[in-house]
Every structure is written in C-alpha cells, then in structure tokens.
Amino acid sequence: MHSEVNRDFSLEELLPLITEVTEAGGEFRLHPRGTSMRPMLREGKDSVVLVRPDTPRKREIYLYRRASGQFVLHRLLRVEKNGTLTFCGDNQLYLERGIAADALIARVSAYYRGKKRISMASVRQRLYAALYCFWPYRWLRYLPRRMIQKIFHK
C-alpha cells in the first residue's frame, strides 16, 4: 500500500537546500503561496522552477527575502542607479523599492501548469512580462476591480 505524505515546509527550513541546489547549477521546484503573481501563478495549481539568480534582469521573477525576513516571489521592474532593485507582483500596483541584490535567493526559469512546463524565456512569457510591466495596463486592470469593491462592499 502506497500513501502520500503531504507536509508543508517553511521556506526558512528549505532555504539551505534551495541555495545548495541552485548554486550547484540545479533546479528546485516550489509551490508558491499567495495571489500577488496572479494571473500567471495560481496558488495550489502551479509550481515554479528556481535556479541561481546570477545578474538581476528586468522583467524576470525572483525569490528574495525582505529585511523583515519574509520571503517574496515578485517580478523585477527596475535596477536603480544605486544598485538597489524595485519589485512588484503582477497582481499589485505598489512598488517595493530598495531591495539589495544580495537579498536575491533564486530566479524563476520556468513554471508548471499541471504537468506542462512553461519556460520564462518563451516568446509568450516575454510578451506577458512586457505587458504586465507596462503601468497603464496595470492601472486599467486594477481600476474596475477597485470600483466593484467600493460599490458592493460599502
């Protein structure tokens, strides 16, 4: 008889393993939580493939650690002149500025939607990233949702 063990691990517990695997040139698969990267990543349905972060590149998705200790998976929007990084989730409007490059843990090279592997280097994903990094589009997506919340949740 075969039984599956389903245990959640904290990223704090997994951090040494993620670092070891990615620094050796390997890939680490992780199931992210939260809604900040929707619609691209869906909690409980998708998983990401993490690799060594190397040189930060605009529009790539990174796993990093905030000064508070919280782990975040967001898209890099800008590399500032002072060397700090500016991130934002695809489902968010507000930028997170001032992230140090040494806070990067890993870069997302692909993700799985079910059993299908989708490369972040594909033309479709590059177009998606360009669209979601375009601010007028982000605001156009956000405003109808915000208006509905105001009308129905007074």
N, C-alpha and C positions, 0 to 999 in steps of 0.2 A: 504494500500500500504506500502510495506517494502522497505526502502532504506538503503544502507550501507554507513556508514561514514568512509572514509579512511583518517585518519590523521596520519602523521608521528610525533613521539615524539622523542626528543633528549634523548640520554642516560643520560645526565645531569638531565633532568626532571624526568626520570624513576629511577634514582639511589636510592632515598629513598624508593621507592616501592619495587625494586628488593631486597634491603638489608632487608627490613622488612619481606618480604615473605620468603626469603631463611633462614634468621636467625630463623624464626619460624618453620623451617623444611619443608617448602613448596617448590613448583617448580614454576619457572617463565619461560614462553615461549617467545622467542625473535627471530626475523628475522634478522640475521646478514647481513651486507653490506660489499662489497669488494671481492677481489679474493685471498687473502693471504691463505685461507684454502681450496682452490680447490685442488684436485677434490672431496674431501669429502663433503664440504659445497658449495652450489651454491646459489649465491645471487638471491633473488626473487623466489626461488623454495623451499628452505629448511629453517627450523627453528630449534633452539636449545632449550633444556630444561636446565635451570640453577638451581643449588642447592648450598647450603652452601659450601664454599671451604675446610673447615677443614684442615688437614695436607697436604701440597703440595706433589703430587706424580708424578714421572717421567712418561711421555707419556700421561698424562691427558691434557685436553684442559681447559683453564681458561679465564675468562673475567677479565682483570686487567686495571689499569689506570696508564699511563706513568706520569712521573714528569711534562710533558708539559700539562697534563690534558686530553690528547687523550685516548679514550677507545680502547682496543685491545682484540681480541679473538684469542689466539695462543696456541700452544702445548708447554708444559713444557719439555725441554730436559734434564736439569740438575739442581740439587740443589747443589750449590757450598759449599765448606767447611766453608766459612764465613757466610753462611745462605742466601745469595742472590740467585736469580733464573735466569736461562737462558732459554729464549723462542725463538721459531721460527715458522712461519707459514708453513704449509705443501707445499705451492707453493712458498716458498722462500728459499734462501741459507744462508743468513746472519743472524747470531745470535744476539739476543738482550740480552745483559748481564747486570747484576747489578740491577735487579728488586727486590725490597724489598718485603718480604712476606706479609706485611700489605697493599700492593697495590692490592692484590687479592680481587675481588668482589664476584665472583661466579665460580663454576666448571660446565662444561657441563657433564650431566649424560646420555643424550640421544639426538637424533635429529630426526626430522621428514622429511621424503622424501615423499611429498604429505601427505597422511593420515597414512602412515606406520611409526610406532615408531621403531627406531633402538637404542638399548642400547649400550653405550660405553663399557659395561662390557662383551659384547658378544665376542666369540672366534674370529669371523671375524674382529671385530673392533680392538681387541688386536693385531692380526696379521698385520692388516693395519698400526697401530701405530708403531709397531716394524719395519716394512719395511720403513716407511717414516722417522723414526728417524735414519736409517742406512745411514751414509753420502755418501758412494759410490753410493747408489741408487739415492739420491737427485741430485748428480752431473751428473749421467747418464741421468736423466730426463731433467736436465737443459741445458746441452751442445747442443743437437740437436736444441732446441728452440732458443738458443743464436746464433748458426751458421746460422740458417734460417734468423734471424733478420739481421745479418751482410750482408748476401748475397743479400737479397731483399730490404733492407732499407738503402742503402748507401747514 
